[in-house]
């Protein structure tokens, strides 16, 4: 069959985009055709459309028209929407051309303009007027209200999809709360395990060899538990003088984090910014363990799965979809986000106990190969296609 995958952003933007590429490649490897519609070019066949304001009205007009023409011209058999900025248009275009449509849910965009359902004060966000005022600079409030209003008015479109995929029970639960959870199947995000099996991956990172490396990878934003991360690093660093903390990513709080450690004259913390996936794989393989301190209901937790694919233990928050990926005391530790003493204690334990860290890593690797490996996940997605065709 020939599948049209839709995703507004291009490779490197986030986990949804990475999953889109993996799904496309996996479909091709299984003998199907995959075309991606996006504003940026992917590694596989891509048909690009122009960027537009992130409002539903532009999905329902401009993008719907573009996708309708693409479906007809490319002789598409099934449409698979991957993100919030293409889902409405994908459903409408599929229905207009008589093709089945699947919508993939990877976060909480349908319930919150920031897709987190969490305010900066770490209280739950329902995107009410009060919530939006508390979560944004005053000049952004009208814009966020407009976005949320348009999403709510158009959510009924999602229920026209032939099938929905949620990446975790955490996401499905929120979908049910918003009355779009019916006809949904839970399928986790895929991981290309082969990417973590390549040898000689440490070229260019020789300065990190032989060090005890604690890795963080993610967006520097409040929902990722950045304020807690700073305290954990500071306290672990006092006990483990030989530990190096490598922080990968960018975001609104990155500059403040850099300032925090600069003022403390910390020489054991390294910020890499955004790096290519291949280089991230190198860091996963070099590190001793990975910290994942999110304070929001993380929809899935790709970082944990990637760390496990590299055979590394994970210390993660006991929240959201992370609970469905990391097994406590088996592939790592699941801790309450704000129990910082326990985070410090467990981090030091895994740095000291190499056998425990190795056992956790080996167990996690087996779990990934069994449940999250690309071919396993793609087969489940193809089963969904067969069901709606």
C-alpha positions in Angstrom: 0.0 0.0 0.0 1.0 3.6 -0.4 0.9 5.7 2.8 0.9 9.5 3.2 2.4 10.6 6.5 1.8 14.2 7.5 3.9 16.2 9.8 4.3 20.0 9.9 7.9 20.1 11.2 10.9 18.5 9.8 13.6 16.1 11.1 15.4 17.2 14.2 12.5 19.2 15.6 11.4 16.6 18.2 10.4 13.1 18.9 7.3 13.1 16.7 9.4 14.0 13.7 11.9 11.3 14.5 9.1 8.7 14.9 7.6 9.8 11.5 11.0 9.1 9.8 11.3 5.7 11.5 7.8 4.8 10.5 8.3 5.8 6.9 11.6 3.9 6.7 10.0 0.9 8.4 7.1 0.8 6.0 9.5 0.9 3.0 11.6 -1.9 4.4 8.4 -4.0 4.7 7.6 -3.5 1.0 5.2 -0.6 1.2 5.5 2.9 -0.2 5.7 5.9 2.1 5.4 9.6 1.3 5.8 12.4 3.9 4.0 15.7 3.5 5.9 18.4 5.5 7.4 21.9 5.4 10.9 20.3 5.5 12.5 17.5 3.6 12.9 14.1 5.3 15.3 11.3 4.3 12.5 9.4 2.5 10.2 10.7 -0.2 8.9 14.1 0.8 6.3 16.5 -0.7 6.8 19.9 0.8 4.1 22.6 1.6 4.6 26.2 2.7 4.6 27.2 6.3 1.4 28.7 7.7 0.3 30.3 11.0 -0.5 27.5 13.5 -4.2 28.0 13.4 -6.9 25.4 12.6 -8.4 27.7 10.0 -5.3 27.3 7.8 -5.4 23.6 8.2 -9.0 23.5 7.1 -8.4 25.6 4.0 -4.8 25.8 2.6 -3.4 22.5 4.0 -6.6 20.5 3.3 -6.5 21.6 -0.4 -2.8 20.7 -0.6 -3.3 17.3 0.9 -6.4 16.6 -1.2 -4.4 17.3 -4.4 -1.5 15.2 -3.1 -3.6 12.2 -2.3 -5.1 12.2 -5.8 -1.9 12.9 -7.6 0.2 10.4 -5.7 -2.5 7.7 -5.7 -2.4 7.4 -1.9 -4.1 4.5 -0.3 -4.2 5.6 3.4 -3.5 8.9 5.2 -1.6 8.8 8.6 -1.5 12.2 10.4 1.4 12.5 12.8 1.0 15.8 14.6 -1.3 18.6 15.8 -0.7 21.0 12.9 -1.7 18.5 10.2 -4.3 16.2 11.9 -7.5 18.2 11.1 -6.5 18.8 7.4 -5.4 15.1 7.0 -8.8 13.8 8.2 -10.8 16.3 6.0 -8.7 15.6 2.9 -8.9 11.8 3.4 -12.7 12.0 3.8 -13.0 14.2 0.7 -11.0 11.7 -1.4 -12.6 8.6 0.1 -9.4 7.3 1.7 -9.1 5.9 5.2 -7.3 8.0 7.8 -5.4 7.3 11.0 -4.5 10.0 13.5 -1.5 9.6 15.8 -1.5 11.2 19.3 1.9 11.8 20.9 1.1 14.6 23.4 -1.7 16.7 24.8 -2.1 19.3 22.0 -5.9 18.7 21.9 -6.2 19.8 25.6 -3.5 22.4 26.1 -1.9 25.1 23.8 1.5 24.2 25.2 0.7 20.4 24.9 1.8 19.9 28.5 -1.4 20.4 30.7 1.0 22.0 33.2 1.4 25.6 34.2 4.8 27.2 35.0 3.9 27.0 38.7 3.6 23.2 38.1 -0.1 23.2 38.7 -2.5 21.4 36.3 -3.6 23.4 33.3 -7.0 23.0 31.7 -6.4 26.0 29.4 -9.1 28.1 31.0 -8.9 31.8 30.8 -7.2 31.9 34.2 -4.8 29.2 33.3 -3.8 30.9 30.0 -3.2 34.2 31.8 -1.1 32.5 34.4 1.0 30.6 31.9 1.8 33.3 29.4 3.1 36.9 29.0 0.1 39.2 28.7 0.8 40.0 25.1 0.4 36.3 24.2 -2.8 35.7 26.0 -5.2 36.6 23.1 -3.2 34.4 20.7 -3.3 31.4 23.1 -7.0 31.9 23.7 -7.6 32.0 20.0 -5.6 28.8 19.3 -7.4 26.9 22.1 -10.8 28.1 21.0 -10.3 27.0 17.4 -8.9 23.6 18.6 -12.0 23.0 20.7 -14.4 24.0 18.0 -12.8 21.5 15.6 -12.1 18.5 17.8 -15.2 16.8 16.4 -13.2 16.4 13.1 -10.8 14.0 14.9 -13.7 11.6 15.6 -14.1 11.2 11.8 -10.8 9.4 11.6 -11.1 5.7 10.9 -8.7 4.9 13.7 -6.6 6.7 16.3 -3.2 5.7 17.8 -2.1 6.8 21.2 1.5 6.3 22.2 0.6 5.5 25.9 -2.2 4.9 28.3 -1.4 8.4 29.7 -2.2 10.0 26.3 -5.3 7.8 25.8 -6.6 8.8 29.3 -6.5 12.5 28.4 -8.1 11.7 25.0 -11.0 10.1 26.8 -11.4 13.2 29.0 -11.8 15.3 25.9 -14.2 12.8 24.2 -11.9 11.8 21.4 -10.6 8.6 22.9 -13.0 6.1 21.3 -11.7 3.8 18.5 -8.1 4.2 19.8 -5.3 1.6 20.0 -2.2 2.0 22.2 1.0 1.6 20.2 4.3 2.9 21.6 6.8 5.0 19.7 9.4 3.0 17.7 13.1 2.9 18.2 15.6 1.9 15.5 17.7 -0.5 17.7 20.2 -1.0 14.9 21.3 2.6 15.3 22.6 1.7 18.7 24.5 -1.4 17.6 27.0 0.3 15.4 30.6 0.2 16.5 33.3 2.9 16.7 30.8 5.6 17.7 33.1 7.6 20.0 35.1 9.5 17.4 35.2 13.2 18.3 34.3 12.5 21.9 37.6 11.3 23.2 37.7 13.9 26.0 34.7 12.1 27.6 36.3 8.6 27.5 37.0 7.0 30.9 34.8 9.5 32.7 31.8 8.8 34.8 29.1 10.6 32.6 25.6 11.4 33.7 23.5 12.4 30.7 20.5 14.6 30.4 18.8 15.0 27.0 15.7 17.1 26.5 14.1 20.5 26.2 15.3 23.1 28.8 11.8 24.0 30.0 9.9 23.9 33.3 7.9 20.7 32.5 11.1 18.8 32.0 12.1 19.3 35.6 15.0 21.6 34.9 15.0 23.3 38.3 15.2 19.9 40.0 17.9 18.8 37.6 20.1 21.7 38.7 19.9 20.8 42.3 20.5 17.1 41.6 23.6 17.8 39.6 24.9 20.2 42.2 24.5 17.7 45.1 25.8 14.7 43.1 28.8 16.7 42.0 29.7 17.4 45.7 29.8 13.6 46.4 31.2 12.4 43.1 34.1 14.7 42.1 34.9 12.6 39.0 31.4 12.7 37.6 30.7 14.7 34.4 27.3 16.0 33.6 26.5 16.3 29.9 23.3 18.2 29.1 22.0 17.9 25.5 19.3 20.2 24.1 18.0 23.7 24.0 15.0 25.7 25.2 13.9 28.8 27.1 15.7 27.9 30.4 19.0 26.9 28.9 20.6 30.3 29.3 19.6 30.4 33.0 21.0 26.9 33.5 24.4 27.9 32.0 24.4 31.0 34.2 23.7 28.9 37.3 26.7 26.7 36.8 28.9 29.5 35.6 28.3 31.5 38.8 29.3 28.4 40.8 32.4 27.9 38.6 31.3 24.4 37.9 33.8 22.6 35.6 32.0 19.3 35.5 28.9 20.4 33.5 28.9 20.5 29.7 26.1 21.9 27.5 26.1 20.6 23.9 23.1 22.3 22.5 21.1 20.4 19.9 23.2 17.7 18.2 22.6 15.2 15.4 21.0 12.0 16.4 24.1 10.1 15.4 26.2 12.1 17.9 23.5 11.6 20.6 23.8 7.9 20.1 27.5 8.2 20.8 26.8 10.0 24.1 24.2 7.4 25.1 26.8 4.7 24.6 29.5 6.6 26.4 27.5 7.6 29.5 27.0 5.7 32.7 23.4 6.6 33.2 20.6 8.9 32.0 18.5 11.3 34.1 14.9 11.9 33.1 13.4 14.3 35.7 10.2 15.4 34.0 7.5 16.9 36.3 4.7 16.8 33.8 2.7 13.7 32.7 5.3 12.8 30.1 3.3 11.3 27.2 5.9 8.6 26.5 9.5 9.1 27.2 11.6 8.5 24.1 14.8 9.5 26.0 14.3 6.5 28.4 13.8 4.1 25.5 16.8 5.3 23.7 18.9 5.1 26.8 17.7 1.5 27.3 18.4 0.7 23.6 22.0 1.8 24.3 22.1 -0.6 27.3 22.2 2.2 29.9 20.2 2.5 33.2 17.7 5.3 33.6 16.6 7.3 36.6 13.2 8.7 35.7 10.2 10.4 37.2 7.3 8.1 38.1 4.8 10.0 35.9 2.8 9.6 32.7 4.0 7.4 30.0 7.4 6.9 31.6 5.8 4.4 34.0 4.9 2.3 30.9 8.5 2.2 29.6 10.9 2.1 32.6 10.6 -0.8 35.1 11.6 0.2 38.6 14.5 -1.7 40.0 14.8 -3.6 36.7 15.8 -1.2 33.9 16.4 1.7 36.3 14.7 3.6 39.1 11.3 5.3 39.0 11.3 8.1 41.5 8.9 10.8 42.6 9.9 14.0 40.7 10.4 16.2 43.8 12.1 13.7 46.1 15.5 15.1 45.3 17.4 13.4 48.1 16.4 10.0 46.5 17.5 11.2 43.1 20.9 12.1 44.4 21.2 8.8 46.3 20.2 6.6 43.4 22.5 8.5 41.0 25.5 8.0 43.3 24.5 4.4 43.7 24.6 3.7 40.0 27.9 5.5 39.6 29.4 3.3 42.4 27.8 0.0 41.6 28.9 -0.9 38.1 27.4 -4.4 38.2 23.9 -3.0 39.1 24.2 -0.4 36.4 25.2 -3.1 33.9 22.3 -5.4 34.9 19.8 -2.6 34.6 21.2 -1.7 31.2 21.1 -5.3 29.9 17.5 -5.7 31.1 16.4 -2.5 29.5 17.9 -3.4 26.2 16.0 -6.7 26.1 12.7 -4.8 26.9 13.3 -2.4 24.1 14.0 -5.2 21.6 10.9 -7.0 22.7 8.4 -4.1 22.9 9.7 -1.0 21.1 12.0 -2.1 18.3 11.1 -0.6 15.0 9.9 -3.7 13.2 7.7 -4.7 16.2 6.0 -1.3 16.3 5.7 -1.0 12.5 3.9 -4.4 12.3 1.3 -3.2 14.7 0.8 0.0 12.7 0.4 -2.0 9.5 -2.2 -4.1 11.3 -4.2 -0.9 11.9 -3.9 0.0 8.2 -5.2 -3.4 7.2 -8.1 -3.0 9.6 -9.3 0.3 8.1 -8.6 -0.4 4.5 
